Each structure stands twice: as C-alpha cells, then as structure tokens.
C-alpha cells in the first residue's frame, strides 16, 4: 500500500461532494484515496471495481461513515463540555451552601448574643426599680 497523490486529490473531491461540502468528508476522502492504491476513494480493502455504481455506493457509504464519526466526535466533545459545566456548577453550589451555613451560624450567634444582652438589660432595669 503506497501513497497516491492523484487518488488523494480525486478522493478529496469525491469526499467533498459526497458529504455535501463538509471539509471533514473531503479530508477523509483524500486520506482514503491516498491509501487505497489507485482505486476510487471509498473502496477500502475491496480495491478498484469495474462497476461504477458499486464503487460510488461504497464511496457514499464510506463518506457516511466518516460523517458519522465526525458527529460522534462532536457529541463526545459536547458531553465533555456539559460534564465540565456540571462540575463547575456543583462546586459553585457547594461553596454557596457553605457560605449560607456560615451566615446562619453567625446569625444564630448574633441572636444568642442579643438575647443575652436583653436579659442583662432587663436585670439592670429590675435592679434600678428595686
């Protein structure tokens, strides 16, 4: 198996056309054409065929597989990004919960201090009245 420049260019053109203008299809067709050994792009291990319809169908199948691979890669990237966002959100919510807990503790301590101050004030007033 060798590198074939003409088949690479032809495969890239076919990949671009078959994928509806998608550059990933053109790259995939070019790589496939370069490595196919002179046959039309998309034939893979079958080699060149005398039936152009079969060759074209195989090229379309391979272009579809490359498009599916690109979609899967995009889906994986999207899922990883969503996982990072979810992790960041969870960490932010944990931090906010901790801050709310601290605020509640400070408020409770402040209320206890206020009650103590009120009781001291009441005792002071009571001693003045007596």
C-alpha positions in Angstrom: 0.0 0.0 0.0 1.6 3.3 -1.1 0.7 6.9 -1.2 -1.1 8.0 -4.4 -1.3 11.8 -4.9 -3.8 11.7 -7.8 -6.1 9.3 -6.0 -5.8 11.6 -2.9 -7.0 14.6 -4.9 -9.7 12.6 -6.5 -10.8 11.1 -3.2 -10.8 14.6 -1.6 -13.0 15.9 -4.4 -15.4 12.9 -4.1 -15.5 13.2 -0.3 -16.3 16.9 -0.5 -19.1 16.2 -3.0 -20.5 13.2 -1.1 -20.5 14.9 2.2 -22.4 18.0 0.9 -19.5 20.3 1.2 -18.3 19.2 4.6 -14.5 19.7 4.8 -14.2 16.6 7.1 -15.6 14.5 4.2 -13.0 16.0 1.9 -10.2 15.2 4.3 -11.5 11.7 4.8 -11.9 11.1 1.1 -8.4 12.4 0.4 -6.8 10.1 3.0 -8.8 7.2 1.8 -7.9 7.9 -1.8 -4.2 8.3 -1.0 -4.1 5.0 0.8 -6.4 3.0 -1.5 -3.6 2.3 -4.0 -5.1 3.9 -7.1 -8.8 2.9 -6.9 -11.6 5.3 -6.4 -12.0 6.8 -2.9 -14.2 4.8 -0.7 -13.4 1.3 -1.9 -11.3 0.4 1.1 -10.0 -3.1 1.0 -12.0 -4.2 -2.0 -9.7 -2.5 -4.5 -11.0 -1.0 -7.7 -14.2 -2.2 -9.2 -15.4 -2.4 -12.8 -18.9 -1.5 -11.7 -19.0 2.3 -11.2 -22.3 2.1 -9.4 -20.8 -0.2 -6.8 -17.8 2.0 -6.4 -19.9 5.1 -6.0 -22.1 3.3 -3.4 -19.1 2.2 -1.5 -17.7 5.8 -1.6 -21.0 7.1 -0.3 -21.1 4.5 2.4 -17.6 5.4 3.5 -18.4 9.2 3.4 -21.4 8.5 5.5 -19.2 6.6 8.0 -16.8 9.5 8.2 -19.6 11.9 8.7 -21.0 9.6 11.5 -17.5 9.5 13.0 -17.3 13.3 13.0 -20.8 13.5 14.6 -19.7 11.1 17.3 -16.6 13.1 18.0 -18.7 16.3 18.2 -21.1 14.5 20.5 -18.3 13.4 22.8 -16.9 16.9 22.9 -20.3 18.3 23.7 -20.8 15.7 26.5 -17.4 16.5 28.0 -18.2 20.2 27.9 -21.5 19.6 29.6 -19.7 17.5 32.3 -17.3 20.3 32.9 -20.1 22.8 33.3 -22.0 20.5 35.6 -18.9 20.0 37.8 -18.3 23.8 37.9 -22.0 24.4 38.8 -21.9 21.7 41.5 -18.7 23.2 43.0 -20.3 26.7 43.0 -23.5 25.4 44.7 -21.4 23.6 47.3 -19.5 26.8 48.0 -22.7 28.8 48.2 -24.2 26.3 50.6 -21.1 26.5 52.8 -21.4 30.3 52.8 -25.1 30.1 53.7 -24.3 27.7 56.5 -21.7 30.1 57.9 -24.2 33.0 57.6 -26.8 31.0 59.6 -24.3 30.2 62.3 -23.3 33.9 62.6 -26.9 34.9 62.7 -27.7 32.3 65.4 -24.7 33.5 67.4 -25.9 37.1 67.0 -29.4 36.2 68.1 -28.0 34.4 71.2 -25.9 37.5 72.0 -28.9 39.7 71.6 -31.0 37.6 73.9 -28.2 37.6 76.5 -27.9 41.4 76.1 -31.7 41.8 76.6 -31.7 39.6 79.7 -28.8 41.7 81.2 -30.6 44.9 80.3 -33.8 43.6 82.0 -31.9 42.6 85.1 -30.3 46.0 85.1 -33.6 47.7 84.8 -35.0 45.5 87.5 -32.2 46.5 89.9 -32.8 50.1 89.2 -36.6 49.7 90.0 -35.8 48.0 93.3 
